[in-house]
Amino acid sequence: MPQHARRHLTRRTVLGRTAVGGLALAGGAAIAGPLVTGADAAAAAFGYRDDGRVYVVTTGAGLVFKVDRRNGDLTSLMYKGTEYQGYGNRNSHVETGLGTSSVSIRKTGGTILVTVVHGTMHHYYAARRGENNVYMWTNKADSSITATRYIVRVRPGLFPNNLPDSWDARTDTVIEAQDVRRKPNGTTRSKHYSNQRVIDYAHVGWSDGRVGMWMVRSNHEKASGGPFYRSLMRHHYEDGAGLYEILYYGENQTEPMRFGLQGPYVLAFTDGSAPSPALRHDRIDTSWVDGLGLAGWVGRSGRGRVAGVGIAERDSAYAYTVGFSSADAQYWIEADPATGRFKSPYMLPGTYKLTVYKEELAVHTTRVTVTAGRTTPLHTLTIGADPSRKPAIWRIGDWSGTPRGFKNASLMTTMHPSDTRARPWAGTAHTVGTSKVDDFPCYQWVDINNSLKIRFKLTAQQLASGHTLNIGITTAFANGRPRVRVNDWVSALPAPAKEPTTRSLTVGSYRGNNHTYSYAVPASAWVKSPDAYQEVTLDIVSGSGGTAYLSAGVSYDAIELLT
């Protein structure tokens, strides 16, 4: 296997088992520890009380939390005598706070359930006897609330942090939209730079070695954006910190909003180690939820699965993911790297579009129906739409649905493009056969590095005919798209691809709709000599966009001249 492939597969393994902040994800048994129980459980009895303004819930294991009876906000998170909730006068809540709501509480056996109803929105908190966890669900039935997220607001100074998703406004300068900042040393920070696709993480949080505070994500079946979506996960400012569970967020979003019950997601306190493996979204026992009467809850008996025996025509240098999506739900599973076998999570009944992704590029689609109580078997899926299999005169990069391998690509999910750690975006012409892939920039903007050039030679036989020039992009900002000049021949201006309309390239995301622009270059465009260099000039054009790194731009997947 090529070295770059080994690095890639290793990275996938590490990301799939590593939490933001450097501690192993649940499943990494080396440091994953149990929840704090035992002697600490005697500190207070499991139960709740109503003090007229808040419901006070005691887990019996060291955690006491309070829910405001007026609006459903979490107003206190007291763990082993330390208050973790809140910075300024801000509480933890759905979205930015629901406002006046109907809030109720009840105890059912070993579970305490708080129900918050605000219009068509239902939100739930649950505590289990002897656990330092707050289980949560959110059911948004319609678009009356524009986004869906839960944010835990954490008091300042409790956890050490100097990661890409933190900043200090006392020393750092705003460079974009109040949420991207530059430190005095020229490096950049933003709450957007957590650098994790949904498929890559199971929890996010912090540890000081004695206490760990984590948000364990849900299965995201009612979220949007698919397995490779990046969104807010965590932030850390001088005046406080936050943990997010993002279920729908409009930034760089590729899918419509889904509605219905999402969860459980879990706010977990530990003895400093990672959360228990039993809390993972794909391992958690939810049988105790079945009798709680949550609006929209479907237990395991009401779900089905899909199992495939394999995927043919794979490229061993890449990981493959099988995704399932409908208007109502989304799921995914990584295929076995040796055989391509897969078995889906437990899914809601219905008909789904099944997509096989080579890295992040869709290379096969079909449809499958899921039935409650059974597993739907599938024969071997054969990939027939991998553009890498087409013979090319030359190709810069490889088709993966990502800018992997291009200059600065490994940096752009954790920093702003203006960061001093990035190599210069402009440079000399890329000469096929001499230049390296990582000499060609992963992003191109109107204002920053327009008129990128590619030089190459053609044989006498190749000069006798026209060829197809393909330019694959992963996303575009502000309707940016490439217009091509080949020597003296200039292409028509293509229509813009349908891409997200919000920021992307500057907030750590290259993910879009993976569009390919094709140009039929006529034989008359070539300089008629095998010894002469042909020259392609790429210009990004658009009628919109701002300036500098917010001017119209694109992220590259691959560029090729086909035979």
N, C-alpha and C positions, 0 to 999 in steps of 0.2 A: 504494500500500500504506500502511495506517495507520502512524503513527510508532511505536506500541508494537510492531507486527509487525516493522518494520525492526530495532528494537532487539533483539527476540527472535531473529530469524534471525541477526543479527550475533553475538549472544551464543553461539548454537549453534556458529557457525563458529569463534569464538574458543576456546570450551571444547574443541571437537574438535581444536584444533591447539595447545593451550597446556598445558604441564606445570605441575603444582603447584610453586610456587617461582618462577614467572615466566618460565622459559625456554621457548622454542618446543619443541613436541613434534616427534618424528621426523616428517619430512614438511615441517617449516618450514625450508626450505633456507637461509634467511637466516642462521641461527646454528647449524644442525645440523652437527656436525663429524665427521671420521673418528675411528675408534679410534686409540689411540696405538700405532703400529707403527714399522717402519723401524729407525732407529739404536738405539732402546731394546730391540729384540728381541735384540740381542747381549749384553744384561746377563746372561742365563742361558739355558741350552739348554732346549728343550721336553722335558718328561719328568716322571717321578715317582720318589720313593724311599719306602721303608718304614723308619721309624726304630724300629719295635716298638710305638709307642704311637699314632702318627698317620701317615697317608699325606700326604706333602708333594708337591704338584702345582705344577709351574712351567710357565707358559704360553709362555714365551719372548718375552714382550712387556712385561714389567714387573710382572706379577702373580704372586704365589706364595700359594697357600692350602693350609690343612691340614684334614684330616678325621679326627676321632677314630675309631680302629679299634673302640672298644668300643660306641659309641652313634650314630655318624653325625653328630655335631655338627660344625659348622665352628668350629674353634678359633683360626684365624688368617687374616687377609686382609691380606697385606703388598703394598702397591702402591708401587713406586718408593722403597722403603726406609722407608715409613711404615706402621705398624700401624693398621688401621681397625677391626678386629674387637674387640667386647666392651666391656661396662661392668660394673663390679663383677667378680664371678666367673662371669658368665653368657655362654654361647656363643650362636651362631646355629644355629637348628634348626627342624624341623617342629614345629608346635604349641608346647608348652612343653618339648620334649625327649622323645625316644622311650624313653630308657633302654636297657638292654642289648639290642643288636641284632647281627645278622650283617653285617659290612662287608667288602667285597672291592673290588679295583681291577684294571683291565686296560687295556692300550693297544692300540688298533686303528687303524693308520695314523696319521692326524693328529688322532686323538681319544683322550683319556684319560677313562675312565668309572669312577666310583665307585658301587657299588650298596649300598644300605642296606636290610636286610629286618628288619622288626619285626612279628612275627605276620603278619597279612594285609596290612600296609602295606609298600609298596615306595617308596623314595625314591632319586632318582638325581642325581648331580652329573657334569657333563661339562666338559672343557676342550678347546678347539681350538687347534691350533698357531698362535702369533702373535696371539692375541686376548686382550684383557683382560676376558674375560667368564667368568662361571660359569653354565652352562646347568643348569636344574633341572627335574625332573618329580616329581610325587607321585601315587602310585596308592593310594587308599584303597578297599579292596574291600568294606568293610562298616562298621557303626556302632560297631565296637569302639573307635574313636577318635572323640570327640564333635564335634570341629571339624577343619577342615583349613586350615592356614595355614603359611606360612614367615615367620619373623621374623629379619631381619638386625639384630644388635645392634651399635651403632656407638659407638666411644669418644667421650667428651665433648670439646668444644672444637675439633673439627676443621672444623666448618662453621658459618657464621653463620646464625642463625635467630631470628625473632621473629614467627612466623606463627600463625594460629588454632589449629593443632594442636600448640602447644608451651606449656610452662609452667615456672615456676621455684618449687619448693616452699619455697624460702627466703623468698619474698616473697608468694606467691599463696595464697589461702585456699580450702580445700575447700568447695564448696557443694552437691555432689551425688556420692555413691557413690565418693568418692576419685579420680574421673577427670574431674571438671569443676571448674574453679577460677576464682576471681575475682582479678584483679590489683588493686593498690592504687588504680588510676584508675577502677575499676568495670567495666572490660571483662572478658570471660570467655574462657577457653581450655580446650580439651580435645583429646585424641588423636582424637576423633570428628569434629573440625571441618575435615577436609581438603576438604570441599565439592566432591567430584567423583563423579558417577555413573559406573558402569563404562564406559558408552558414550562418556564425555567425555574419557578420558585413555588414554594408551598407556604412560606411565611416570611414576614419582614419585621424587624424590630431592633432592639438593642439589649446589651448585657453589660453590667459593670463587674461581672464576675461573681456577684452575690445574688443579684436579682436580674432576671430577664423579663422583658415586657415585649410581647409579640402579637402581631395580628396574623392569624392563620387564615389564609384565604379559603373561600368556598370553591365549589366546582365550576362556578361561573356559567352555569347552564342558561341563565337568563340574562347574562351580560352580552356585550357585543364586541366584535372586532376579531374573534377567532383566537387561535393558540399563540399567535406571534405578536399580539397587540401589546404595546407598551403604554403605561399610564402612570399617574402619580401613585406612589407607594409609601413614601415617607418624606418628611422634611425636618430640618433642625435649624432654628434661627436662634439669635441671641436671647430672644424673649420667650422661647418655648419650642416645642416639637410636636410632630403629629404623625400618626399612623393612619393609613387609608385602607379601606376596602372599596375599590372602584368597580361599580357594576355597570354604569353607563357614563361615559365622559365623552364630550363631543370633539375633543382635540385629536386631530389626525384619525378620525373614526372612519372606517370603511364600510360599516353596516348600519342599518336602521336600529333604533332602540327596540329592545324586547321588553315585554311586560310579564308580570307574574312573580311568584315567590322565589326569592334567591336566598340560599343559605343551607345549612348554618355556616357562618364564619365566626371565628372565635378570637376574643381578646384573652390571651393566656399569660399568666404570671408563673415564673419558674424560679428555681434556686440559682439561676444564672445560666443554665444550660439551655439547649434548644427545646422547643415544645415536645411533648410526648409524641412518638410516632403514631399513636392511636388517634391523634387529632387531625391527621392529614385528610384532605378532602376526599381522597380515594380509598381511605381505610376506616374512616370514622364510623362507629356503630350508631345509627340513628333510630334504632328500633324504639327507643324510649320517647321519640318525638311523635310516633304514630298516634298516640292517644291524647295529644295536647290540643287538637282542634285548630291548628294553624290554617288560616285561609290560604288555599292553594297548595297545601302540603300533599305530596305523593310519595308514599313510602316505597320500599324496595319491592314489595309484592305487586305494586302497580306499574312496574317498569320492566323493560326488556333489554337485551343486549344484541350485539352483532359480532360475529367471529369470522375472521378470514384465514384461510390456510396459507396464504402467501401473496407476495407481490413480485411479479416477473419483470425483467428488464430494468432492474435497479442499477444504480452506479454505486459501487462499494465505497466511494470516497465521501458519500453523503448519508446523513440520517434522513429517514422517511417518517412522516407523520400522516395519520389517517384522520381526517376531520369530518364531522357530521354537522350539518346546519339546516335549519328551517326558520320560518318566521317566528317560531315559538321557543326554540332552544338551540344550543350549540354544545358540542362535545369534541374530544380528540383523544388520540392514543398514539404513542410512538410505536412504530412497527419494530419487530425484532430485527436487529441489524444483520443477523446471519440468514434468516429465512424469509423475513417479511411478514411473518405471522402477526396477527393482532386480535385483541378482544376488547371491545368498547367498554366504557363505563356503563353503569346502569342508566338507561335513557328513558325519557318520557315516550309513551307510544306515539307513533306518527310516521310520516314519510319524510326522509331526509335526503339532501344532496350529500353524497359521499365524495370527498376530495382527497386524493393522494398528493402529498406535497413532497417534493425533493427539496430538502432544506425548507425554503418558504415559497417555492414556485409550484403552482398547481400543474401537475403533469398527467392527471387522470381523474375523470369524474364519472359518476354513475348515480343511481338512486337506490335507496334501500328503505324497506318498511320495517318498523320496530313494533312488536306486539308484546303487550304486558304478559309477564310470566314465562317467556320463552326466549331462547337465543336463536337469532336468525343466522344460518350458516351461509358463507359466501365461498364460491370457487376462487381459484387464483385470479387476482387482478393483474392485467398486463398493461404496462405503461406504454402509451402510444403517442404521447405529446411532449416528449423531452426534446427541446430544440438543440441540445448539445449533440444529439445523434446526427444532425444534418452535416454533411461535409462542407467545410469552409476553406476558403483561400487563406484567411487568417481570422483570428478571434482574440479579442482583448477581454480577459476575464472569462468566467464560465457562468452558465445559466443556473442560478440558484434562488432567484427572487430576493437577493440581498446584494449589497455592494462589496461583499467579501473579497479581499485580495487587492482592491484598489487603494490608492494612496489615502491615508488618514481614516480608512473605513473602520479600523479597530478602535478608534478613539471617539467616534462621533455620537455614541450613545451615552457618553459620560462627560461630555464637555461641549462648549460652544465652538463653532468653527473658527472663531477668532482667537482661541486659546493659544498661548505661546508654545504648548507642547505639539501642536499640529505643524506639519511641514508646509511650506508655502504652497498655496493653491495654484498659482500660476507657474509655468515652467516652459521648458523647451518642447519642441514637437516630439511626439511619441513615434519612434521608428520601429516598425514591425520587424521582429527578428533580432533586434538589438536592445531595445528598451524593455524594462521589466513591467509587469502588470502594475506593481505598486508605484510606478512612476506616473501613472495616469490617475487623476483625482477622482475620488468617489462621487463628489458633488461638483456641479457647475452652476454658476449664477451669472446673470446679465452683467452685474456690476463688479464682480470679483475676478473671474477667470474666463471670460468669454473668448470665443475664437480659438478653442483648443484644436490642435492640428495632429493629424495622423499621417505618417509617410510610409510608403510601401512600394514594392516593385511587382509587376505582373510579367508573366511569360508571354512570348509571342502568341501562343495559343489563347491565353486568357485575354489578351488585348483585342482579340478578334470579335468579342461579343460583349454585351452588357452584363451586369451582375447586380444582385440584390444586396443592398447595404441595410442591415438590421441594427437598430439601436434600442436596446432594452432598458427601460427605467423601472425602478421600484416604486417611486412616487414623484410628484412634481409639486412645486409651490407656486401659487399665483398664476396658474395656467401656463407655466413654462413648458416649452417643447423645442426640440432641436430642428433648426433649418440647416441643410447640408450644402456645402460647396465642394465639388469634386473638380479640382483644377479650375477651369473657367465655367463649368456647368453648375447651375444653382437649382436646387430642388424647389418645388412648390412649398408653401407654408402649410404644414399639416394642422388639422383641427386638434385642439387640446384633448388629451385623454381625460376621462372622468376620474378625478383624484380628490382627496379631502381638501377642503378649502381653508383649513386652519394652518397654523404653523406646524412644521414637521422637522425640517433639516436643522433648525436651531434649537429644538427642544428634545433632542436625543432620539428621534424616530425617523427611520428611512422607510417605514412600512406604508405601502399604498396599495394600488391595484395592479401592479406589475404589467405595464403596457409595453408593447413592442411597436416601434415606428419602423416601417419598411419603405425603402426608397429604391425604385427601379432606375439604376444608373445606366444610361445608354453607352454603347461602345464609342460613340463620338466624344464622350467626356474624357477618354484616356489620352495621355501623351503617348504617341505611337512609337515607343522605343522600350525594349526590355531593360535597357540600362538606365532609363530615367525613373526617378521617383515620382509616383503619383501622390497627390496631396489632398486629403480630406480636411475641411475646416468645419467644425461644429460651432454653431451660434445658437444660444438660447434666446428665444424671442417670446414676447408676450405683450399684451396691451395693458397689463396690470402689474401690481407688485410695488414694493417700496424701494428702498435703497440698500446698498451694501449687501449684507447677508440676508436681508429681507426683500431683496429684489427677486424676480422670478428665477427659479432654479429647478434642477432635477437631480435625482440620485440614480447612478448607473448600476445596471445589473451585468450587461455584456454588450459588446459592440463587435459586429462580425461582417465580413464580406463573403457571401456564399458563392459556391461554384454554380 
